[in-house]
Amino acid sequence: MQALYAHELSGDSVDHVVKTILEPLQANKGSYHFARHLVKKTIEQSADLDCIIRAKVTNWDFKRIAVLDRLILRMGICELLFFRDIPPKVSMNEAIELAKLFSTERSGQFINGVLDSVMTDVKEKGPDIVLSGAVAKAGRGLFEGSPSKPEETLSDPS
């Protein structure tokens, strides 16, 4: 979250933000690789993720959504669409808890409503309809109808 916030406010390159903010995580390789991949994927897909958010918040002016709420939504939707090894409810709960901890009093409910709507769309229509090229989730506690070839989420060569 801190890396996404730093990137959003500073406009620094993704690589600079990852190096600066995530450097301390390198002692725990799994956490570091996951955090790096999530940050890069969220930033890389931010325009498409914002389109999904806009479609879900028709009664809100997108620019007036709190920066942290917008970042939490991007990250949560990114996890729902691209990180098939994370159960959707885990992604949603983490996003809601981040909102409660770092954003406004009502942010948890707002984040929950948007992510629940996105999750429903993915279940009903499939991730390709929600976002071109997205990966469905499958397995116990995951979305049904997932493709047989999973996307790598932790083995990023860079």
C-alpha positions in Angstrom: 0.0 0.0 0.0 2.8 2.4 0.9 4.5 1.8 -2.4 1.3 2.5 -4.4 0.7 5.6 -2.4 4.3 6.8 -2.9 4.0 6.2 -6.7 0.6 7.9 -6.9 1.8 11.1 -5.1 5.4 11.3 -6.3 5.1 10.2 -9.9 8.4 8.4 -9.4 9.1 5.4 -11.6 7.8 2.0 -10.5 11.3 0.7 -10.2 12.4 3.6 -8.0 9.4 3.2 -5.7 9.8 -0.6 -5.5 13.5 -0.2 -4.6 12.9 2.5 -2.1 9.8 1.3 -0.3 10.1 -2.5 -0.6 13.8 -2.9 -0.1 13.4 -3.8 3.6 11.3 -6.8 2.7 14.1 -8.5 0.8 15.0 -10.5 3.9 11.8 -12.4 3.4 12.0 -13.4 -0.3 8.4 -14.6 -0.5 6.9 -11.4 0.9 9.3 -9.2 -1.2 8.5 -11.0 -4.5 4.7 -11.0 -3.8 4.7 -7.3 -2.8 6.8 -6.3 -5.8 4.6 -8.3 -8.2 1.4 -6.8 -6.7 2.7 -3.3 -6.8 4.0 -3.6 -10.4 0.8 -5.3 -11.6 -1.5 -2.8 -9.9 0.4 0.1 -11.4 0.7 -1.5 -14.8 -3.1 -2.2 -14.9 -4.2 1.1 -13.2 -6.0 2.5 -16.2 -8.1 -0.6 -16.7 -8.6 -1.0 -13.0 -9.9 2.6 -12.8 -12.3 1.9 -15.6 -13.8 -1.0 -13.6 -14.0 1.3 -10.5 -15.7 4.0 -12.5 -18.3 1.5 -13.7 -19.1 0.5 -10.1 -19.3 4.0 -8.6 -21.7 5.7 -11.0 -23.0 7.9 -8.2 -19.6 9.2 -7.3 -17.2 11.6 -9.0 -14.1 9.4 -9.5 -11.8 12.3 -8.7 -13.5 12.8 -5.3 -12.8 9.3 -4.1 -10.2 9.4 -1.4 -6.7 8.6 -2.8 -6.3 5.7 -0.3 -9.7 4.3 -1.2 -8.8 4.4 -4.9 -5.5 2.7 -4.3 -7.1 0.0 -2.1 -9.7 -0.6 -4.8 -7.0 -0.9 -7.5 -5.0 -3.3 -5.4 -8.1 -5.4 -4.4 -9.4 -5.7 -7.9 -5.9 -6.5 -9.2 -5.8 -9.4 -6.7 -9.3 -10.6 -7.7 -8.4 -10.6 -11.4 -4.7 -11.6 -11.6 -3.7 -13.4 -8.4 -5.6 -16.7 -8.8 -3.8 -18.3 -5.8 -5.5 -15.9 -3.3 -9.1 -16.7 -2.4 -11.4 -13.7 -3.4 -12.7 -13.4 0.2 -9.1 -13.0 1.5 -8.4 -10.3 -1.1 -11.7 -8.5 -0.1 -11.1 -8.8 3.7 -7.5 -7.5 3.4 -8.7 -4.5 1.3 -11.6 -3.8 3.8 -9.2 -4.0 6.8 -6.7 -1.6 5.0 -9.5 0.8 4.4 -10.7 0.7 8.0 -7.1 1.1 9.3 -5.8 3.9 7.0 -8.8 5.7 5.4 -12.1 7.2 6.4 -14.7 5.9 8.8 -17.0 4.8 5.9 -14.2 3.5 3.6 -14.6 -0.2 4.7 -18.2 -0.3 3.6 -17.4 1.5 0.4 -14.5 -0.8 -0.5 -16.7 -3.9 0.4 -19.5 -2.8 -1.8 -17.3 -2.1 -4.9 -15.2 -5.3 -4.5 -18.3 -7.4 -3.9 -19.8 -6.1 -7.1 -16.6 -6.8 -9.0 -16.4 -10.3 -7.6 -20.0 -11.0 -8.6 -19.3 -9.8 -12.1 -16.2 -12.1 -12.3 -18.3 -15.1 -11.1 -21.2 -14.4 -13.4 -19.5 -13.1 -16.6 -16.0 -14.3 -16.3 -12.9 -12.2 -15.9 -12.4 -11.7 -19.6 -15.6 -9.6 -19.6 -14.5 -7.7 -16.5 -11.0 -7.1 -17.9 -9.5 -8.4 -21.1 -6.8 -10.9 -20.3 -7.7 -11.3 -16.6 -7.3 -14.7 -15.1 -10.3 -16.5 -13.4 -9.9 -18.0 -10.0 -10.7 -21.7 -9.2 -10.4 -24.2 -6.5 -11.7 -24.4 -3.0 -12.9 -21.0 -2.0 -12.0 -19.6 -5.4 -13.9 -18.7 -8.5 -15.3 -21.5 -10.6 -14.4 -22.1 -14.2 -10.8 -21.1 -14.1 -8.6 -21.9 -17.1 -6.2 -24.8 -16.6 -3.0 -22.8 -17.1 -2.4 -20.6 -14.0 -0.6 -17.3 -14.2 2.6 -17.1 -12.3 2.3 -14.7 -9.5 5.6 -15.0 -7.6 8.2 -16.0 -10.1 9.1 -12.6 -11.6 12.6 -12.7 -13.1 13.2 -9.0 -12.6 
